Amino acid sequence: MAIQDEGSKYVAPAIEALKRVGATDPILTGYRGSFALIGYSGVVKPSWVEQGQANRKEGPTELSKTIPLSLGGKK
């Protein structure tokens, strides 16, 4: 998920949902900042879960991860 421009006044109701998929504090605290999250909903947090943010006028937040595909032993 990603937020660019003004999301700080709308993110409060979504904080718990973002934390369930791996977000950690602080989450989009600045006015007109940007926030990005590569998350996962599950018991164990994979190593590729990542978040980033940038303050106003610092440009967009960019994340890049390789997410391995796994069948979990199923064929």
CHARMM-style PDB file with segment names, atoms N, HN, CA, C and O in Angstrom:
ATOM      1  N   MET     1       0.835  -1.145   0.000  1.00  0.00      PROA
ATOM      2  CA  MET     1       0.000   0.000   0.000  1.00  0.00      PROA
ATOM      3  C   MET     1       0.880   1.207   0.000  1.00  0.00      PROA
ATOM      4  O   MET     1       2.022   1.144   0.454  1.00  0.00      PROA
ATOM      5  N   ALA     2       0.376   2.307  -0.499  1.00  0.00      PROA
ATOM      6  HN  ALA     2      -0.552   2.358  -0.868  1.00  0.00      PROA
ATOM      7  CA  ALA     2       1.157   3.539  -0.555  1.00  0.00      PROA
ATOM      8  C   ALA     2       0.248   4.740  -0.389  1.00  0.00      PROA
ATOM      9  O   ALA     2      -0.916   4.725  -0.791  1.00  0.00      PROA
ATOM     10  N   ILE     3       0.803   5.778   0.209  1.00  0.00      PROA
ATOM     11  HN  ILE     3       1.749   5.790   0.535  1.00  0.00      PROA
ATOM     12  CA  ILE     3       0.098   7.048   0.375  1.00  0.00      PROA
ATOM     13  C   ILE     3       1.042   8.145  -0.094  1.00  0.00      PROA
ATOM     14  O   ILE     3       2.211   8.165   0.292  1.00  0.00      PROA
ATOM     15  N   GLN     4       0.549   9.052  -0.917  1.00  0.00      PROA
ATOM     16  HN  GLN     4      -0.401   9.036  -1.230  1.00  0.00      PROA
ATOM     17  CA  GLN     4       1.330  10.202  -1.362  1.00  0.00      PROA
ATOM     18  C   GLN     4       0.459  11.433  -1.247  1.00  0.00      PROA
ATOM     19  O   GLN     4      -0.742  11.363  -1.507  1.00  0.00      PROA
ATOM     20  N   ASP     5       1.025  12.539  -0.872  1.00  0.00      PROA
ATOM     21  HN  ASP     5       2.001  12.596  -0.660  1.00  0.00      PROA
ATOM     22  CA  ASP     5       0.390  13.836  -0.704  1.00  0.00      PROA
ATOM     23  C   ASP     5      -0.240  13.922   0.670  1.00  0.00      PROA
ATOM     24  O   ASP     5       0.501  14.007   1.649  1.00  0.00      PROA
ATOM     25  N   GLU     6      -1.556  13.905   0.810  1.00  0.00      PROA
ATOM     26  HN  GLU     6      -2.157  13.836   0.014  1.00  0.00      PROA
ATOM     27  CA  GLU     6      -2.136  14.128   2.132  1.00  0.00      PROA
ATOM     28  C   GLU     6      -2.970  12.948   2.583  1.00  0.00      PROA
ATOM     29  O   GLU     6      -4.147  12.841   2.238  1.00  0.00      PROA
ATOM     30  N   GLY     7      -2.365  12.069   3.348  1.00  0.00      PROA
ATOM     31  HN  GLY     7      -1.409  12.156   3.628  1.00  0.00      PROA
ATOM     32  CA  GLY     7      -3.076  10.934   3.900  1.00  0.00      PROA
ATOM     33  C   GLY     7      -3.085  10.940   5.415  1.00  0.00      PROA
ATOM     34  O   GLY     7      -3.748  10.108   6.033  1.00  0.00      PROA
ATOM     35  N   SER     8      -2.353  11.874   6.029  1.00  0.00      PROA
ATOM     36  HN  SER     8      -1.814  12.550   5.527  1.00  0.00      PROA
ATOM     37  CA  SER     8      -2.195  11.843   7.486  1.00  0.00      PROA
ATOM     38  C   SER     8      -3.511  12.018   8.233  1.00  0.00      PROA
ATOM     39  O   SER     8      -3.679  11.444   9.309  1.00  0.00      PROA
ATOM     40  N   LYS     9      -4.443  12.788   7.697  1.00  0.00      PROA
ATOM     41  HN  LYS     9      -4.306  13.254   6.823  1.00  0.00      PROA
ATOM     42  CA  LYS     9      -5.694  12.981   8.429  1.00  0.00      PROA
ATOM     43  C   LYS     9      -6.663  11.812   8.259  1.00  0.00      PROA
ATOM     44  O   LYS     9      -7.658  11.727   8.980  1.00  0.00      PROA
ATOM     45  N   TYR    10      -6.383  10.907   7.309  1.00  0.00      PROA
ATOM     46  HN  TYR    10      -5.575  10.977   6.723  1.00  0.00      PROA
ATOM     47  CA  TYR    10      -7.262   9.767   7.086  1.00  0.00      PROA
ATOM     48  C   TYR    10      -6.666   8.437   7.546  1.00  0.00      PROA
ATOM     49  O   TYR    10      -7.366   7.424   7.552  1.00  0.00      PROA
ATOM     50  N   VAL    11      -5.394   8.417   7.931  1.00  0.00      PROA
ATOM     51  HN  VAL    11      -4.825   9.240   7.927  1.00  0.00      PROA
ATOM     52  CA  VAL    11      -4.737   7.159   8.238  1.00  0.00      PROA
ATOM     53  C   VAL    11      -5.076   6.632   9.634  1.00  0.00      PROA
ATOM     54  O   VAL    11      -4.963   5.427   9.862  1.00  0.00      PROA
ATOM     55  N   ALA    12      -5.483   7.475  10.566  1.00  0.00      PROA
ATOM     56  HN  ALA    12      -5.575   8.453  10.381  1.00  0.00      PROA
ATOM     57  CA  ALA    12      -5.733   7.045  11.951  1.00  0.00      PROA
ATOM     58  C   ALA    12      -6.658   5.830  12.054  1.00  0.00      PROA
ATOM     59  O   ALA    12      -6.330   4.904  12.796  1.00  0.00      PROA
ATOM     60  N   PRO    13      -7.791   5.779  11.354  1.00  0.00      PROA
ATOM     61  CA  PRO    13      -8.657   4.607  11.460  1.00  0.00      PROA
ATOM     62  C   PRO    13      -8.023   3.324  10.896  1.00  0.00      PROA
ATOM     63  O   PRO    13      -8.470   2.223  11.217  1.00  0.00      PROA
ATOM     64  N   ALA    14      -7.009   3.461  10.076  1.00  0.00      PROA
ATOM     65  HN  ALA    14      -6.646   4.356   9.815  1.00  0.00      PROA
ATOM     66  CA  ALA    14      -6.399   2.295   9.436  1.00  0.00      PROA
ATOM     67  C   ALA    14      -5.139   1.802  10.151  1.00  0.00      PROA
ATOM     68  O   ALA    14      -4.569   0.790   9.744  1.00  0.00      PROA
ATOM     69  N   ILE    15      -4.696   2.481  11.195  1.00  0.00      PROA
ATOM     70  HN  ILE    15      -5.160   3.303  11.525  1.00  0.00      PROA
ATOM     71  CA  ILE    15      -3.437   2.141  11.866  1.00  0.00      PROA
ATOM     72  C   ILE    15      -3.404   0.674  12.304  1.00  0.00      PROA
ATOM     73  O   ILE    15      -2.426  -0.019  12.025  1.00  0.00      PROA
ATOM     74  N   GLU    16      -4.427   0.194  12.969  1.00  0.00      PROA
ATOM     75  HN  GLU    16      -5.222   0.757  13.195  1.00  0.00      PROA
ATOM     76  CA  GLU    16      -4.434  -1.196  13.450  1.00  0.00      PROA
ATOM     77  C   GLU    16      -4.398  -2.195  12.294  1.00  0.00      PROA
ATOM     78  O   GLU    16      -3.743  -3.233  12.389  1.00  0.00      PROA
ATOM     79  N   ALA    17      -5.099  -1.884  11.207  1.00  0.00      PROA
ATOM     80  HN  ALA    17      -5.632  -1.041  11.130  1.00  0.00      PROA
ATOM     81  CA  ALA    17      -5.074  -2.768  10.037  1.00  0.00      PROA
ATOM     82  C   ALA    17      -3.682  -2.797   9.422  1.00  0.00      PROA
ATOM     83  O   ALA    17      -3.207  -3.860   9.019  1.00  0.00      PROA
ATOM     84  N   LEU    18      -3.026  -1.652   9.345  1.00  0.00      PROA
ATOM     85  HN  LEU    18      -3.411  -0.789   9.672  1.00  0.00      PROA
ATOM     86  CA  LEU    18      -1.670  -1.604   8.817  1.00  0.00      PROA
ATOM     87  C   LEU    18      -0.708  -2.397   9.700  1.00  0.00      PROA
ATOM     88  O   LEU    18       0.183  -3.074   9.188  1.00  0.00      PROA
ATOM     89  N   LYS    19      -0.877  -2.320  11.006  1.00  0.00      PROA
ATOM     90  HN  LYS    19      -1.601  -1.770  11.422  1.00  0.00      PROA
ATOM     91  CA  LYS    19      -0.023  -3.066  11.927  1.00  0.00      PROA
ATOM     92  C   LYS    19      -0.240  -4.571  11.788  1.00  0.00      PROA
ATOM     93  O   LYS    19       0.699  -5.346  11.971  1.00  0.00      PROA
ATOM     94  N   ARG    20      -1.451  -4.992  11.471  1.00  0.00      PROA
ATOM     95  HN  ARG    20      -2.214  -4.362  11.323  1.00  0.00      PROA
ATOM     96  CA  ARG    20      -1.723  -6.421  11.286  1.00  0.00      PROA
ATOM     97  C   ARG    20      -0.980  -7.002  10.091  1.00  0.00      PROA
ATOM     98  O   ARG    20      -0.741  -8.208  10.037  1.00  0.00      PROA
ATOM     99  N   VAL    21      -0.615  -6.160   9.141  1.00  0.00      PROA
ATOM    100  HN  VAL    21      -0.809  -5.180   9.186  1.00  0.00      PROA
ATOM    101  CA  VAL    21       0.131  -6.650   7.981  1.00  0.00      PROA
ATOM    102  C   VAL    21       1.605  -6.252   8.032  1.00  0.00      PROA
ATOM    103  O   VAL    21       2.316  -6.358   7.032  1.00  0.00      PROA
ATOM    104  N   GLY    22       2.065  -5.791   9.207  1.00  0.00      PROA
ATOM    105  HN  GLY    22       1.487  -5.705  10.019  1.00  0.00      PROA
ATOM    106  CA  GLY    22       3.492  -5.595   9.399  1.00  0.00      PROA
ATOM    107  C   GLY    22       3.998  -4.186   9.603  1.00  0.00      PROA
ATOM    108  O   GLY    22       5.195  -4.005   9.825  1.00  0.00      PROA
ATOM    109  N   ALA    23       3.147  -3.183   9.541  1.00  0.00      PROA
ATOM    110  HN  ALA    23       2.174  -3.330   9.361  1.00  0.00      PROA
ATOM    111  CA  ALA    23       3.607  -1.811   9.752  1.00  0.00      PROA
ATOM    112  C   ALA    23       4.015  -1.611  11.213  1.00  0.00      PROA
ATOM    113  O   ALA    23       3.459  -2.231  12.119  1.00  0.00      PROA
ATOM    114  N   THR    24       4.983  -0.745  11.416  1.00  0.00      PROA
ATOM    115  HN  THR    24       5.435  -0.241  10.680  1.00  0.00      PROA
ATOM    116  CA  THR    24       5.431  -0.407  12.763  1.00  0.00      PROA
ATOM    117  C   THR    24       5.425   1.111  12.919  1.00  0.00      PROA
ATOM    118  O   THR    24       5.498   1.848  11.935  1.00  0.00      PROA
ATOM    119  N   ASP    25       5.340   1.560  14.148  1.00  0.00      PROA
ATOM    120  HN  ASP    25       5.281   0.962  14.947  1.00  0.00      PROA
ATOM    121  CA  ASP    25       5.362   3.008  14.415  1.00  0.00      PROA
ATOM    122  C   ASP    25       6.742   3.581  14.116  1.00  0.00      PROA
ATOM    123  O   ASP    25       7.748   2.903  14.326  1.00  0.00      PROA
ATOM    124  N   PRO    26       6.805   4.797  13.638  1.00  0.00      PROA
ATOM    125  CA  PRO    26       5.718   5.718  13.306  1.00  0.00      PROA
ATOM    126  C   PRO    26       5.132   5.421  11.925  1.00  0.00      PROA
ATOM    127  O   PRO    26       5.839   5.000  11.010  1.00  0.00      PROA
ATOM    128  N   ILE    27       3.853   5.646  11.800  1.00  0.00      PROA
ATOM    129  HN  ILE    27       3.278   5.989  12.543  1.00  0.00      PROA
ATOM    130  CA  ILE    27       3.157   5.427  10.533  1.00  0.00      PROA
ATOM    131  C   ILE    27       2.602   6.766  10.054  1.00  0.00      PROA
ATOM    132  O   ILE    27       1.677   7.310  10.656  1.00  0.00      PROA
ATOM    133  N   LEU    28       3.162   7.285   8.989  1.00  0.00      PROA
ATOM    134  HN  LEU    28       3.914   6.842   8.501  1.00  0.00      PROA
ATOM    135  CA  LEU    28       2.720   8.517   8.326  1.00  0.00      PROA
ATOM    136  C   LEU    28       2.361   9.617   9.312  1.00  0.00      PROA
ATOM    137  O   LEU    28       1.190   9.959   9.480  1.00  0.00      PROA
ATOM    138  N   THR    29       3.359  10.156   9.948  1.00  0.00      PROA
ATOM    139  HN  THR    29       4.309   9.878   9.812  1.00  0.00      PROA
ATOM    140  CA  THR    29       3.113  11.190  10.946  1.00  0.00      PROA
ATOM    141  C   THR    29       3.157  12.601  10.377  1.00  0.00      PROA
ATOM    142  O   THR    29       2.645  13.527  11.005  1.00  0.00      PROA
ATOM    143  N   GLY    30       3.752  12.785   9.216  1.00  0.00      PROA
ATOM    144  HN  GLY    30       4.168  12.032   8.706  1.00  0.00      PROA
ATOM    145  CA  GLY    30       3.928  14.128   8.686  1.00  0.00      PROA
ATOM    146  C   GLY    30       2.878  14.549   7.680  1.00  0.00      PROA
ATOM    147  O   GLY    30       2.389  13.742   6.889  1.00  0.00      PROA
ATOM    148  N   TYR    31       2.540  15.827   7.723  1.00  0.00      PROA
ATOM    149  HN  TYR    31       2.938  16.482   8.365  1.00  0.00      PROA
ATOM    150  CA  TYR    31       1.611  16.422   6.775  1.00  0.00      PROA
ATOM    151  C   TYR    31       2.217  16.398   5.378  1.00  0.00      PROA
ATOM    152  O   TYR    31       3.352  16.831   5.181  1.00  0.00      PROA
ATOM    153  N   ARG    32       1.473  15.899   4.426  1.00  0.00      PROA
ATOM    154  HN  ARG    32       0.551  15.546   4.586  1.00  0.00      PROA
ATOM    155  CA  ARG    32       1.860  15.802   3.016  1.00  0.00      PROA
ATOM    156  C   ARG    32       3.104  14.962   2.774  1.00  0.00      PROA
ATOM    157  O   ARG    32       3.817  15.169   1.792  1.00  0.00      PROA
ATOM    158  N   GLY    33       3.360  14.027   3.657  1.00  0.00      PROA
ATOM    159  HN  GLY    33       2.780  13.859   4.454  1.00  0.00      PROA
ATOM    160  CA  GLY    33       4.464  13.096   3.454  1.00  0.00      PROA
ATOM    161  C   GLY    33       4.013  11.920   2.612  1.00  0.00      PROA
ATOM    162  O   GLY    33       2.887  11.887   2.115  1.00  0.00      PROA
ATOM    163  N   SER    34       4.902  10.963   2.458  1.00  0.00      PROA
ATOM    164  HN  SER    34       5.816  10.990   2.861  1.00  0.00      PROA
ATOM    165  CA  SER    34       4.551   9.756   1.718  1.00  0.00      PROA
ATOM    166  C   SER    34       4.887   8.537   2.569  1.00  0.00      PROA
ATOM    167  O   SER    34       5.776   8.588   3.419  1.00  0.00      PROA
ATOM    168  N   PHE    35       4.174   7.448   2.335  1.00  0.00      PROA
ATOM    169  HN  PHE    35       3.453   7.406   1.644  1.00  0.00      PROA
ATOM    170  CA  PHE    35       4.340   6.214   3.103  1.00  0.00      PROA
ATOM    171  C   PHE    35       4.114   5.048   2.167  1.00  0.00      PROA
ATOM    172  O   PHE    35       3.225   5.089   1.317  1.00  0.00      PROA
ATOM    173  N   ALA    36       4.919   4.003   2.322  1.00  0.00      PROA
ATOM    174  HN  ALA    36       5.641   3.970   3.012  1.00  0.00      PROA
ATOM    175  CA  ALA    36       4.739   2.787   1.526  1.00  0.00      PROA
ATOM    176  C   ALA    36       4.959   1.581   2.423  1.00  0.00      PROA
ATOM    177  O   ALA    36       5.786   1.618   3.334  1.00  0.00      PROA
ATOM    178  N   LEU    37       4.218   0.514   2.164  1.00  0.00      PROA
ATOM    179  HN  LEU    37       3.546   0.484   1.423  1.00  0.00      PROA
ATOM    180  CA  LEU    37       4.319  -0.703   2.956  1.00  0.00      PROA
ATOM    181  C   LEU    37       4.195  -1.915   2.043  1.00  0.00      PROA
ATOM    182  O   LEU    37       3.272  -2.009   1.234  1.00  0.00      PROA
ATOM    183  N   ILE    38       5.135  -2.834   2.185  1.00  0.00      PROA
ATOM    184  HN  ILE    38       5.885  -2.758   2.842  1.00  0.00      PROA
ATOM    185  CA  ILE    38       5.012  -4.163   1.592  1.00  0.00      PROA
ATOM    186  C   ILE    38       4.747  -5.068   2.780  1.00  0.00      PROA
ATOM    187  O   ILE    38       5.663  -5.365   3.547  1.00  0.00      PROA
ATOM    188  N   GLY    39       3.522  -5.506   2.941  1.00  0.00      PROA
ATOM    189  HN  GLY    39       2.778  -5.265   2.318  1.00  0.00      PROA
ATOM    190  CA  GLY    39       3.135  -6.234   4.137  1.00  0.00      PROA
ATOM    191  C   GLY    39       2.689  -7.654   3.862  1.00  0.00      PROA
ATOM    192  O   GLY    39       2.631  -8.116   2.723  1.00  0.00      PROA
ATOM    193  N   TYR    40       2.375  -8.329   4.965  1.00  0.00      PROA
ATOM    194  HN  TYR    40       2.423  -7.953   5.890  1.00  0.00      PROA
ATOM    195  CA  TYR    40       1.946  -9.719   4.899  1.00  0.00      PROA
ATOM    196  C   TYR    40       1.016  -9.998   6.072  1.00  0.00      PROA
ATOM    197  O   TYR    40       1.328  -9.648   7.211  1.00  0.00      PROA
ATOM    198  N   SER    41      -0.098 -10.612   5.806  1.00  0.00      PROA
ATOM    199  HN  SER    41      -0.351 -10.897   4.881  1.00  0.00      PROA
ATOM    200  CA  SER    41      -1.041 -10.969   6.861  1.00  0.00      PROA
ATOM    201  C   SER    41      -0.843 -12.429   7.227  1.00  0.00      PROA
ATOM    202  O   SER    41      -1.273 -13.324   6.499  1.00  0.00      PROA
ATOM    203  N   GLY    42      -0.199 -12.663   8.345  1.00  0.00      PROA
ATOM    204  HN  GLY    42       0.150 -11.936   8.936  1.00  0.00      PROA
ATOM    205  CA  GLY    42       0.064 -14.025   8.779  1.00  0.00      PROA
ATOM    206  C   GLY    42       0.716 -14.017  10.144  1.00  0.00      PROA
ATOM    207  O   GLY    42       1.057 -12.959  10.674  1.00  0.00      PROA
ATOM    208  N   VAL    43       0.888 -15.187  10.704  1.00  0.00      PROA
ATOM    209  HN  VAL    43       0.611 -16.046  10.273  1.00  0.00      PROA
ATOM    210  CA  VAL    43       1.438 -15.308  12.048  1.00  0.00      PROA
ATOM    211  C   VAL    43       2.918 -14.934  12.077  1.00  0.00      PROA
ATOM    212  O   VAL    43       3.354 -14.190  12.955  1.00  0.00      PROA
ATOM    213  N   VAL    44       3.680 -15.442  11.135  1.00  0.00      PROA
ATOM    214  HN  VAL    44       3.326 -16.047  10.422  1.00  0.00      PROA
ATOM    215  CA  VAL    44       5.118 -15.185  11.089  1.00  0.00      PROA
ATOM    216  C   VAL    44       5.394 -14.076  10.071  1.00  0.00      PROA
ATOM    217  O   VAL    44       4.962 -14.158   8.921  1.00  0.00      PROA
ATOM    218  N   LYS    45       6.115 -13.041  10.505  1.00  0.00      PROA
ATOM    219  HN  LYS    45       6.465 -12.975  11.439  1.00  0.00      PROA
ATOM    220  CA  LYS    45       6.445 -11.917   9.631  1.00  0.00      PROA
ATOM    221  C   LYS    45       7.638 -12.300   8.743  1.00  0.00      PROA
ATOM    222  O   LYS    45       8.732 -12.530   9.257  1.00  0.00      PROA
ATOM    223  N   PRO    46       7.442 -12.372   7.422  1.00  0.00      PROA
ATOM    224  CA  PRO    46       8.540 -12.722   6.522  1.00  0.00      PROA
ATOM    225  C   PRO    46       9.609 -11.625   6.491  1.00  0.00      PROA
ATOM    226  O   PRO    46       9.349 -10.479   6.856  1.00  0.00      PROA
ATOM    227  N   SER    47      10.796 -11.992   6.056  1.00  0.00      PROA
ATOM    228  HN  SER    47      11.007 -12.924   5.759  1.00  0.00      PROA
ATOM    229  CA  SER    47      11.909 -11.048   6.008  1.00  0.00      PROA
ATOM    230  C   SER    47      11.692  -9.941   4.985  1.00  0.00      PROA
ATOM    231  O   SER    47      12.338  -8.896   5.073  1.00  0.00      PROA
ATOM    232  N   TRP    48      10.802 -10.140   4.021  1.00  0.00      PROA
ATOM    233  HN  TRP    48      10.278 -10.988   3.950  1.00  0.00      PROA
ATOM    234  CA  TRP    48      10.597  -9.136   2.979  1.00  0.00      PROA
ATOM    235  C   TRP    48       9.580  -8.057   3.343  1.00  0.00      PROA
ATOM    236  O   TRP    48       9.359  -7.141   2.550  1.00  0.00      PROA
ATOM    237  N   VAL    49       8.959  -8.137   4.511  1.00  0.00      PROA
ATOM    238  HN  VAL    49       9.138  -8.881   5.155  1.00  0.00      PROA
ATOM    239  CA  VAL    49       8.043  -7.078   4.950  1.00  0.00      PROA
ATOM    240  C   VAL    49       8.876  -5.821   5.175  1.00  0.00      PROA
ATOM    241  O   VAL    49       9.893  -5.858   5.868  1.00  0.00      PROA
ATOM    242  N   GLU    50       8.441  -4.713   4.588  1.00  0.00      PROA
ATOM    243  HN  GLU    50       7.616  -4.683   4.024  1.00  0.00      PROA
ATOM    244  CA  GLU    50       9.214  -3.476   4.680  1.00  0.00      PROA
ATOM    245  C   GLU    50       8.287  -2.265   4.613  1.00  0.00      PROA
ATOM    246  O   GLU    50       7.246  -2.302   3.957  1.00  0.00      PROA
ATOM    247  N   GLN    51       8.673  -1.211   5.289  1.00  0.00      PROA
ATOM    248  HN  GLN    51       9.519  -1.181   5.822  1.00  0.00      PROA
ATOM    249  CA  GLN    51       7.946   0.048   5.167  1.00  0.00      PROA
ATOM    250  C   GLN    51       8.948   1.182   5.071  1.00  0.00      PROA
ATOM    251  O   GLN    51      10.102   1.056   5.482  1.00  0.00      PROA
ATOM    252  N   GLY    52       8.487   2.277   4.526  1.00  0.00      PROA
ATOM    253  HN  GLY    52       7.550   2.379   4.192  1.00  0.00      PROA
ATOM    254  CA  GLY    52       9.312   3.474   4.430  1.00  0.00      PROA
ATOM    255  C   GLY    52       8.419   4.683   4.367  1.00  0.00      PROA
ATOM    256  O   GLY    52       7.234   4.582   4.052  1.00  0.00      PROA
ATOM    257  N   GLN    53       8.992   5.830   4.669  1.00  0.00      PROA
ATOM    258  HN  GLN    53       9.955   5.912   4.925  1.00  0.00      PROA
ATOM    259  CA  GLN    53       8.240   7.070   4.540  1.00  0.00      PROA
ATOM    260  C   GLN    53       9.190   8.221   4.311  1.00  0.00      PROA
ATOM    261  O   GLN    53      10.375   8.141   4.636  1.00  0.00      PROA
ATOM    262  N   ALA    54       8.670   9.279   3.755  1.00  0.00      PROA
ATOM    263  HN  ALA    54       7.707   9.344   3.491  1.00  0.00      PROA
ATOM    264  CA  ALA    54       9.443  10.481   3.487  1.00  0.00      PROA
ATOM    265  C   ALA    54       8.633  11.690   3.930  1.00  0.00      PROA
ATOM    266  O   ALA    54       7.405  11.701   3.834  1.00  0.00      PROA
ATOM    267  N   ASN    55       9.319  12.686   4.405  1.00  0.00      PROA
ATOM    268  HN  ASN    55      10.316  12.677   4.483  1.00  0.00      PROA
ATOM    269  CA  ASN    55       8.664  13.922   4.809  1.00  0.00      PROA
ATOM    270  C   ASN    55       8.253  14.740   3.593  1.00  0.00      PROA
ATOM    271  O   ASN    55       8.660  14.453   2.467  1.00  0.00      PROA
ATOM    272  N   ARG    56       7.450  15.750   3.836  1.00  0.00      PROA
ATOM    273  HN  ARG    56       7.120  15.983   4.751  1.00  0.00      PROA
ATOM    274  CA  ARG    56       7.001  16.663   2.797  1.00  0.00      PROA
ATOM    275  C   ARG    56       8.201  17.190   2.013  1.00  0.00      PROA
ATOM    276  O   ARG    56       9.236  17.518   2.594  1.00  0.00      PROA
ATOM    277  N   LYS    57       8.057  17.266   0.720  1.00  0.00      PROA
ATOM    278  HN  LYS    57       7.216  17.000   0.249  1.00  0.00      PROA
ATOM    279  CA  LYS    57       9.054  17.775  -0.220  1.00  0.00      PROA
ATOM    280  C   LYS    57      10.289  16.886  -0.342  1.00  0.00      PROA
ATOM    281  O   LYS    57      11.290  17.314  -0.916  1.00  0.00      PROA
ATOM    282  N   GLU    58      10.245  15.660   0.182  1.00  0.00      PROA
ATOM    283  HN  GLU    58       9.431  15.312   0.648  1.00  0.00      PROA
ATOM    284  CA  GLU    58      11.355  14.730   0.027  1.00  0.00      PROA
ATOM    285  C   GLU    58      11.079  13.705  -1.069  1.00  0.00      PROA
ATOM    286  O   GLU    58      11.881  12.798  -1.293  1.00  0.00      PROA
ATOM    287  N   GLY    59       9.957  13.849  -1.743  1.00  0.00      PROA
ATOM    288  HN  GLY    59       9.305  14.586  -1.562  1.00  0.00      PROA
ATOM    289  CA  GLY    59       9.634  12.946  -2.841  1.00  0.00      PROA
ATOM    290  C   GLY    59       8.873  11.719  -2.379  1.00  0.00      PROA
ATOM    291  O   GLY    59       8.570  11.567  -1.196  1.00  0.00      PROA
ATOM    292  N   PRO    60       8.567  10.841  -3.332  1.00  0.00      PROA
ATOM    293  CA  PRO    60       7.812   9.640  -3.001  1.00  0.00      PROA
ATOM    294  C   PRO    60       8.671   8.623  -2.252  1.00  0.00      PROA
ATOM    295  O   PRO    60       9.899   8.637  -2.344  1.00  0.00      PROA
ATOM    296  N   THR    61       8.016   7.761  -1.526  1.00  0.00      PROA
ATOM    297  HN  THR    61       7.019   7.749  -1.451  1.00  0.00      PROA
ATOM    298  CA  THR    61       8.686   6.642  -0.877  1.00  0.00      PROA
ATOM    299  C   THR    61       8.691   5.475  -1.847  1.00  0.00      PROA
ATOM    300  O   THR    61       7.646   5.091  -2.371  1.00  0.00      PROA
ATOM    301  N   GLU    62       9.854   4.916  -2.083  1.00  0.00      PROA
ATOM    302  HN  GLU    62      10.704   5.228  -1.657  1.00  0.00      PROA
ATOM    303  CA  GLU    62       9.983   3.800  -3.010  1.00  0.00      PROA
ATOM    304  C   GLU    62      10.547   2.593  -2.274  1.00  0.00      PROA
ATOM    305  O   GLU    62      11.535   2.703  -1.548  1.00  0.00      PROA
ATOM    306  N   LEU    63       9.914   1.446  -2.467  1.00  0.00      PROA
ATOM    307  HN  LEU    63       9.111   1.358  -3.057  1.00  0.00      PROA
ATOM    308  CA  LEU    63      10.369   0.190  -1.895  1.00  0.00      PROA
ATOM    309  C   LEU    63      10.525  -0.820  -3.016  1.00  0.00      PROA
ATOM    310  O   LEU    63       9.786  -0.787  -4.000  1.00  0.00      PROA
ATOM    311  N   SER    64      11.479  -1.707  -2.868  1.00  0.00      PROA
ATOM    312  HN  SER    64      12.079  -1.734  -2.069  1.00  0.00      PROA
ATOM    313  CA  SER    64      11.678  -2.760  -3.852  1.00  0.00      PROA
ATOM    314  C   SER    64      12.107  -4.024  -3.121  1.00  0.00      PROA
ATOM    315  O   SER    64      13.132  -4.032  -2.440  1.00  0.00      PROA
ATOM    316  N   LYS    65      11.341  -5.076  -3.258  1.00  0.00      PROA
ATOM    317  HN  LYS    65      10.508  -5.070  -3.811  1.00  0.00      PROA
ATOM    318  CA  LYS    65      11.637  -6.353  -2.605  1.00  0.00      PROA
ATOM    319  C   LYS    65      11.338  -7.482  -3.575  1.00  0.00      PROA
ATOM    320  O   LYS    65      10.495  -7.354  -4.463  1.00  0.00      PROA
ATOM    321  N   THR    66      12.043  -8.586  -3.390  1.00  0.00      PROA
ATOM    322  HN  THR    66      12.728  -8.690  -2.669  1.00  0.00      PROA
ATOM    323  CA  THR    66      11.730  -9.812  -4.101  1.00  0.00      PROA
ATOM    324  C   THR    66      10.954 -10.691  -3.123  1.00  0.00      PROA
ATOM    325  O   THR    66      11.440 -11.007  -2.037  1.00  0.00      PROA
ATOM    326  N   ILE    67       9.767 -11.073  -3.513  1.00  0.00      PROA
ATOM    327  HN  ILE    67       9.372 -10.817  -4.396  1.00  0.00      PROA
ATOM    328  CA  ILE    67       8.912 -11.898  -2.659  1.00  0.00      PROA
ATOM    329  C   ILE    67       8.923 -13.306  -3.232  1.00  0.00      PROA
ATOM    330  O   ILE    67       8.430 -13.538  -4.336  1.00  0.00      PROA
ATOM    331  N   PRO    68       9.492 -14.250  -2.474  1.00  0.00      PROA
ATOM    332  CA  PRO    68       9.567 -15.617  -2.990  1.00  0.00      PROA
ATOM    333  C   PRO    68       8.190 -16.275  -3.063  1.00  0.00      PROA
ATOM    334  O   PRO    68       7.341 -16.074  -2.195  1.00  0.00      PROA
ATOM    335  N   LEU    69       7.993 -17.049  -4.095  1.00  0.00      PROA
ATOM    336  HN  LEU    69       8.683 -17.213  -4.800  1.00  0.00      PROA
ATOM    337  CA  LEU    69       6.755 -17.810  -4.227  1.00  0.00      PROA
ATOM    338  C   LEU    69       6.979 -19.181  -3.635  1.00  0.00      PROA
ATOM    339  O   LEU    69       7.989 -19.829  -3.910  1.00  0.00      PROA
ATOM    340  N   SER    70       6.036 -19.622  -2.819  1.00  0.00      PROA
ATOM    341  HN  SER    70       5.216 -19.095  -2.596  1.00  0.00      PROA
ATOM    342  CA  SER    70       6.164 -20.914  -2.180  1.00  0.00      PROA
ATOM    343  C   SER    70       4.809 -21.598  -2.196  1.00  0.00      PROA
ATOM    344  O   SER    70       3.780 -20.965  -1.959  1.00  0.00      PROA
ATOM    345  N   LEU    71       4.814 -22.879  -2.475  1.00  0.00      PROA
ATOM    346  HN  LEU    71       5.650 -23.394  -2.667  1.00  0.00      PROA
ATOM    347  CA  LEU    71       3.581 -23.647  -2.435  1.00  0.00      PROA
ATOM    348  C   LEU    71       3.365 -24.261  -1.075  1.00  0.00      PROA
ATOM    349  O   LEU    71       2.364 -24.946  -0.864  1.00  0.00      PROA
ATOM    350  N   GLY    72       4.276 -24.036  -0.140  1.00  0.00      PROA
ATOM    351  HN  GLY    72       5.089 -23.479  -0.311  1.00  0.00      PROA
ATOM    352  CA  GLY    72       4.127 -24.556   1.208  1.00  0.00      PROA
ATOM    353  C   GLY    72       4.034 -26.063   1.261  1.00  0.00      PROA
ATOM    354  O   GLY    72       3.333 -26.608   2.114  1.00  0.00      PROA
ATOM    355  N   GLY    73       4.725 -26.749   0.369  1.00  0.00      PROA
ATOM    356  HN  GLY    73       5.294 -26.306  -0.324  1.00  0.00      PROA
ATOM    357  CA  GLY    73       4.714 -28.207   0.357  1.00  0.00      PROA
ATOM    358  C   GLY    73       3.565 -28.804  -0.441  1.00  0.00      PROA
ATOM    359  O   GLY    73       3.496 -30.022  -0.604  1.00  0.00      PROA
ATOM    360  N   LYS    74       2.650 -27.957  -0.947  1.00  0.00      PROA
ATOM    361  HN  LYS    74       2.706 -26.967  -0.815  1.00  0.00      PROA
ATOM    362  CA  LYS    74       1.512 -28.467  -1.729  1.00  0.00      PROA
ATOM    363  C   LYS    74       1.893 -28.563  -3.194  1.00  0.00      PROA
ATOM    364  O   LYS    74       2.712 -27.786  -3.683  1.00  0.00      PROA
ATOM    365  N   LYS    75       1.301 -29.508  -3.886  1.00  0.00      PROA
ATOM    366  HN  LYS    75       0.635 -30.140  -3.488  1.00  0.00      PROA
ATOM    367  CA  LYS    75       1.538 -29.641  -5.323  1.00  0.00      PROA
ATOM    368  C   LYS    75       0.247 -29.520  -6.078  1.00  0.00      PROA
ATOM    369  OT1 LYS    75       0.241 -29.605  -7.306  1.00  0.00      PROA
TER     370      LYS     75
END
